[in-house]
């Protein structure tokens, strides 16, 4: 039997994710950003205007959480909402002018944090870690798909 004091894989992943998010929020605070906003900014930077549902699906978060996030981003002047041209029930969401510079600075800060997180790792270890974490995510996503259809 595994001792209770030995952290599980889930606990270790959660600890690392929380530490990264905490440090990312600290690094992004001077830019007026939060870590949770970066995926949304990146998605809007890469493509056309998107709806809240499209953003939630692409970012892998629930609609209510995305709605709250977008409300804060709108309040902070990071995004703008306009009536969707083909769906009167939706809004088209896009970046406001100047947000690209914040996103660039955020990407640089997060890259430095990423480098710090893997200090002492070899390139092969980093590659293996990425592969293993991807497989874990894929396994869990597959289970979610099974649960939602079964």
CORSUL-V221039 format. One record per residue. N is the residue number from 1. RES is the residue in one small letter. SS is DSSP state (H for helix, E for strand, - for the rest). PHI is phi as a letter, one per 20 degrees, with the letter a starting at -180 (999 if undefined). D_FIRST is the distance of its C-alpha to the first C-alpha in Angstrom with 1 decimal. Layout:
n=<N/N>
res=<RES/RES>
ss=<SS/SS>
phi=<PHI/PHI>
d_first=<D_FIRST/D_FIRST>
This chain:
n=<1/2/3/4/5/6/7/8/9/10/11/12/13/14/15/16/17/18/19/20/21/22/23/24/25/26/27/28/29/30/31/32/33/34/35/36/37/38/39/40/41/42/43/44/45/46/47/48/49/50/51/52/53/54/55/56/57/58/59/60/61/62/63/64/65/66/67/68/69/70/71/72/73/74/75/76/77/78/79/80/81/82/83/84/85/86/87/88/89/90/91/92/93/94/95/96/97/98/99/100/101/102/103/104/105/106/107/108/109/110/111/112/113/114/115/116/117/118/119/120/121/122/123/124/125/126/127/128/129/130/131/132/133/134/135/136/137/138/139/140/141/142/143/144/145/146/147/148/149/150>
res=<x/x/x/x/x/x/x/x/x/x/x/x/x/x/x/x/x/x/x/x/x/x/x/x/x/x/x/x/x/x/x/x/x/x/x/x/x/x/x/x/x/x/x/x/x/x/x/x/x/x/x/x/x/x/x/x/x/x/x/x/x/x/x/x/x/x/x/x/x/x/x/x/x/x/x/x/x/x/x/x/x/x/x/x/x/x/x/x/x/x/x/x/x/x/x/x/x/x/x/x/x/x/x/x/x/x/x/x/x/x/x/x/x/x/x/x/x/x/x/x/x/x/x/x/x/x/x/x/x/x/x/x/x/x/x/x/x/x/x/x/x/x/x/x/x/x/x/x/x/x>
ss=<-/-/-/-/-/-/-/-/H/H/H/H/H/H/H/H/H/H/H/H/H/H/H/H/H/H/H/H/H/-/-/-/-/-/H/H/H/H/H/H/H/H/H/H/H/H/-/-/-/E/-/H/H/H/H/H/H/H/H/-/-/-/H/H/H/H/H/H/H/H/H/H/H/H/H/-/-/-/E/E/E/E/E/-/-/-/-/-/-/-/E/E/E/E/E/-/-/-/H/H/H/H/H/H/H/H/H/H/H/H/H/H/H/H/H/H/H/-/-/-/-/-/H/H/H/H/H/H/H/H/H/H/H/H/H/H/H/H/H/H/H/H/H/H/H/H/H/H/H/->
phi=<999/f/f/f/f/e/f/f/g/f/f/f/f/f/f/f/f/f/f/f/f/f/f/f/g/f/f/e/g/f/e/m/c/c/g/f/e/f/f/f/f/f/f/f/f/f/b/f/g/c/e/g/f/f/f/f/f/f/e/m/c/f/g/f/f/f/f/f/f/f/f/f/f/f/g/e/m/e/c/c/d/c/g/f/f/d/b/f/e/d/d/e/d/b/f/e/g/n/f/g/f/f/f/f/f/f/f/f/f/f/f/f/f/g/f/f/f/d/g/n/e/e/g/f/f/f/f/f/g/f/f/f/f/f/f/f/g/f/f/f/f/f/f/f/f/f/f/f/d/d>
d_first=<0.0/3.8/6.4/9.0/11.6/10.7/13.1/12.6/15.4/17.2/17.3/18.6/21.2/22.2/22.7/24.8/26.8/27.5/28.6/30.8/32.3/33.0/34.7/36.5/37.9/39.2/40.8/42.4/43.7/46.9/47.6/47.4/44.4/40.8/38.0/37.7/41.4/41.3/40.1/42.9/45.5/44.6/44.9/48.2/49.4/48.7/50.5/52.8/52.6/49.5/48.8/46.0/44.4/44.7/43.2/40.3/39.6/40.0/37.8/35.1/35.3/36.4/40.1/40.1/38.3/40.8/43.7/42.7/42.3/45.6/47.3/46.3/47.4/50.7/51.2/50.6/53.1/50.7/51.4/54.3/54.3/57.3/58.0/56.5/59.5/58.3/56.2/57.7/54.4/52.7/53.4/53.4/51.5/52.5/52.3/55.0/57.2/55.8/52.1/52.0/52.4/49.6/47.3/48.4/47.6/44.3/43.4/44.3/42.3/39.2/39.7/39.8/36.6/35.0/36.2/34.9/31.4/31.2/33.0/32.0/30.8/32.8/34.6/32.4/29.2/30.7/31.7/28.2/26.7/29.4/28.7/24.9/25.5/28.2/26.1/23.4/26.4/28.0/24.9/24.7/28.5/28.6/26.3/28.6/31.5/30.1/29.4/32.9/34.7/32.8>
